[in-house]
Amino acid sequence: MKKLFLSLLLLMHGFVSAAIFQVNLTVQDHVDDNPGDGVCDIPTGGFCTLRAAVMEANALPGGDIIILPGNSTVRLTITGSGENAGATGDLDISDPVVIGTFVEPTEDFPTIDGSLLNDRIFHVLSSTGVVTFVNVRMVNGSADFSSGGAINIGIDNQVEINRVWFEDNTADTGGAIYLNELSELNVIDSVFKGNAAVSQGGAMVLYGNADIDKTTIFENLNFNGEVEEAVYVGLAQFGTSGLTLRNSTVFNNSNSGIFGFGADVSIRNSTIVNNNERGVLSNPDGNQNPELRIRNSVFSQHSVSNCSAGMAVDVIADNWNLSSDESTCFELSSTNLTETDPKLTGIKSDQENWHSYYRPGFYSPVVDSAHPTTPGPGIGCEAEDQRGVARAQDGNHDGNARCDRGAIELLEDVIFYDDFDIAY
């Protein structure tokens, strides 16, 4: 199965003649002995570190694969700044590459630890191309007075993040990820927990186009004293920028979940609850009037009204949402439920303790109440929920399967509810 997955990954990225580097030394950090000779080998011989593998992949033309050992911690310790060859400080990437592991379960995913580096973990240099991170944890990266505590994505790149856990990364802007203009970011099945930024985006700052699917964003911090958001979506001076969030849960962030400033934001089948102030806010930037589009989603337990603080924002939220308060972007629609308790359960986790989420409780009004159209593109709900459960399920057992609002679809064959669920 692992070989099949690797083969499909290679074909998907066009890496049919890729070099494959297997990291076998994780407790020490060393450079490559001779970048470009096709062999990942540190000067003492016989070992391949992550730093050496990145340097070797950069020196070879075309895309390459770097495989990390499962159940390991890669410690980066060579400090330094001012160079972009990956020899000191963060790992600079200048050529297409896939970095990760192909082991399961998630508890065996390798961890890349930047706590001794005094720098971010990865820097994807401008015009690198396609870079993929898969099945890995990135922790303790630090980009003081700079951007992207775990990953800084330069101009003109396409970065794919698949099943990556970001935790305790810090930066001035973009605690975990900073996406520059003219680049694209695709995030799927990932987790952002406890990252922090001084000025913008405790978890992410996005100045390019980003698609985030089946992802949990929680307990991220921002200390700018104004909006204090987990995800900041800014207006690009060149190209376009915007965020599409699908099948995701955003909760317990300070102070807002998502802040769009002059950039389009689209939220579909997501649950945005219990952030310190707002769930989502969209403001115009100068003459740029952004669009805020919300569909089949749940907003609850926020102390400040959601949506827009600027009249120039084009808010399209007449699309089967639920809000526990009287946020103005929802209140004028007959398809929305406002000032309504969604009756969500306490925080739950999936079987692998990877995602945290709020499941609809017993008799929750979000069950079987999303747009009645068949799941798929357009006005209907997403085809799967955050856990990969197929929509639509007949959660209220009325004989008519229909999608639920929010990120989690209540299974129709649930035969047991815990005490908190049954209280509803």
Buried (B, 14 or more C-beta within 10 A) or exposed (E): EEEEEBEEBBEEBEBEEBBBBEBBBBEBBBBBBEBEEEBBBBEEEEBBBBBBBBBBBBBBEBBBBBBBBBEBBBBBBBEEEEEBBBBBBBBBBBBBBBBBBBBBEBEEBBBBBBEEBBBBBBBBBBEBBBBBBBBBBBBBBBBEEBBBBBBBBBBBBBBBBBBBBBBBBBBBBBBBBBBBBBBBBBBBBBBBBBBBBBBBBBBBBBBBBBBBBBBBBBBBBBEBEEBBBBBBBBBBEEBEBBBBBBBBBBBBBBBBBBBBBBBBBBBBBBBBBBBBBBBBBBBBBEEEBBBBBBBBBBBBBBEBBBBBBBEBBEBEBBBBBBBBBEBBBBBEBEBBBBEBBBBBBEBBEBEEEBBBBBBBBBEBBBBBBBBBBEBEEEEBBBBBBBBEEEBBBBBBEEEEBBBBBBBBBBBBEEEEBEEEBEEB
